[in-house]
Amino acid sequence: MQPSLELIDVRKAYGDFVAVGGVSMVVPPGTIFGLLGPNGAGKTTTIRMILDIIAPDSGEVRLFGRPRRPEDLERIGYLPEERGLYRKMTVVEHLAFLGELHGLGPKDATARAERWLERLELADRAKAKVEELSKGMQQKIQLAGTVLHEPEVVILDEPFSGLDPINQGLFKDVLAEFKAEGRTILFSTHVMEQAEKLCDHICLISRGRAILEGELAEIKRRLGGNSYRVVADGDPAAWARIGEVPGVEAVVPGEGEARILLAPEAEGPAVLRELTGLLAVREFRSREPDLEEIFIKAVRDAA
């Protein structure tokens, strides 16, 4: 089956500043794909090149198994990080207008707007002006406008920004519904916990370069033998030195515990002996690495 989206060594620079220095990735159809990285890593620039908002300096963007064509963009819904709403319009008028811009007839656009307002628990605000809504409600309006034309691919740039936990859960439910319908979702985030719970595949970007890409479960299997949970007693100065232990490549600290990722050649018993010289270790157990550990190691290796 052809990928919904493929990037081949896409690059973009502004003068001497390299915003994206080489990103390649394959987004399979019907999956939730996470474009991950810290703020300023190049995620938004990459998305804008996918959508032909800006042109790459080199490389290729392929949609639906072929070089991107202008008409392919009609099959995509895009929620940008920078929000844009017609604040003086009523909510239902705003959404119906967006639907008409995507080629829907007035009656169809209004009907779809009303259905989405019901789904996003905003039916009672249909006649309110957009400017009267809270930031979280406006974010839900943005999502409805993004998917009103029933796109095959949904691209969301930091979609959870500004949402409370309840509305974050609502957004996640909607994304799961899209996946069940066979749609492809690409979303960017710097919050690893969100990506870990949602994504089938990831591409991790750091300083404009793709440093890790593939199926999340396979990446975890590949790194799984070298991740450990440490529970111990010790003062803060001793805990701070865990990262200096030979063989330890990444540390995610907690309260009285830490998650550590070891180098491929490191041996657990040898690392444990070093740790007992720093802390009173009560537990040292192999575990599946989480995405935050993988992120820290990948960024460090790429530095």
Rosetta blueprint (number, residue, H / E / L):
1 M L
2 Q L
3 P L
4 S L
5 L E
6 E E
7 L E
8 I E
9 D E
10 V E
11 R E
12 K E
13 A E
14 Y E
15 G L
16 D L
17 F E
18 V E
19 A E
20 V E
21 G E
22 G E
23 V E
24 S E
25 M E
26 V E
27 V E
28 P L
29 P L
30 G L
31 T L
32 I E
33 F E
34 G E
35 L E
36 L E
37 G L
38 P L
39 N L
40 G L
41 A L
42 G L
43 K H
44 T H
45 T H
46 T H
47 I H
48 R H
49 M H
50 I H
51 L L
52 D L
53 I L
54 I L
55 A L
56 P L
57 D L
58 S E
59 G E
60 E E
61 V E
62 R E
63 L E
64 F L
65 G L
66 R E
67 P E
68 R L
69 R L
70 P H
71 E H
72 D H
73 L H
74 E H
75 R H
76 I E
77 G E
78 Y E
79 L E
80 P L
81 E L
82 E L
83 R L
84 G L
85 L L
86 Y L
87 R L
88 K L
89 M L
90 T E
91 V H
92 V H
93 E H
94 H H
95 L H
96 A H
97 F H
98 L H
99 G H
100 E H
101 L H
102 H L
103 G L
104 L L
105 G L
106 P H
107 K H
108 D H
109 A H
110 T H
111 A H
112 R H
113 A H
114 E H
115 R H
116 W H
117 L H
118 E H
119 R H
120 L L
121 E L
122 L L
123 A H
124 D H
125 R H
126 A L
127 K L
128 A L
129 K E
130 V H
131 E H
132 E H
133 L L
134 S L
135 K H
136 G H
137 M H
138 Q H
139 Q H
140 K H
141 I H
142 Q H
143 L H
144 A H
145 G H
146 T H
147 V H
148 L L
149 H L
150 E L
151 P L
152 E L
153 V E
154 V E
155 I E
156 L E
157 D E
158 E L
159 P L
160 F L
161 S L
162 G L
163 L L
164 D L
165 P H
166 I H
167 N H
168 Q H
169 G H
170 L H
171 F H
172 K H
173 D H
174 V H
175 L H
176 A H
177 E H
178 F H
179 K H
180 A H
181 E L
182 G L
183 R L
184 T E
185 I E
186 L E
187 F E
188 S E
189 T E
190 H L
191 V L
192 M H
193 E H
194 Q H
195 A H
196 E H
197 K H
198 L H
199 C L
200 D L
201 H E
202 I E
203 C E
204 L E
205 I E
206 S E
207 R L
208 G L
209 R E
210 A E
211 I E
212 L E
213 E E
214 G E
215 E E
216 L H
217 A H
218 E H
219 I H
220 K H
221 R H
222 R H
223 L H
224 G H
225 G H
226 N H
227 S E
228 Y E
229 R E
230 V E
231 V E
232 A E
233 D E
234 G L
235 D L
236 P H
237 A H
238 A H
239 W H
240 A H
241 R L
242 I H
243 G H
244 E H
245 V L
246 P L
247 G L
248 V E
249 E E
250 A E
251 V E
252 V E
253 P E
254 G L
255 E L
256 G L
257 E E
258 A E
259 R E
260 I E
261 L E
262 L E
263 A L
264 P L
265 E L
266 A L
267 E L
268 G H
269 P H
270 A H
271 V H
272 L H
273 R H
274 E H
275 L H
276 T H
277 G L
278 L L
279 L L
280 A E
281 V E
282 R E
283 E E
284 F E
285 R E
286 S E
287 R L
288 E L
289 P L
290 D L
291 L H
292 E H
293 E H
294 I H
295 F H
296 I H
297 K H
298 A H
299 V H
300 R H
301 D H
302 A H
303 A L
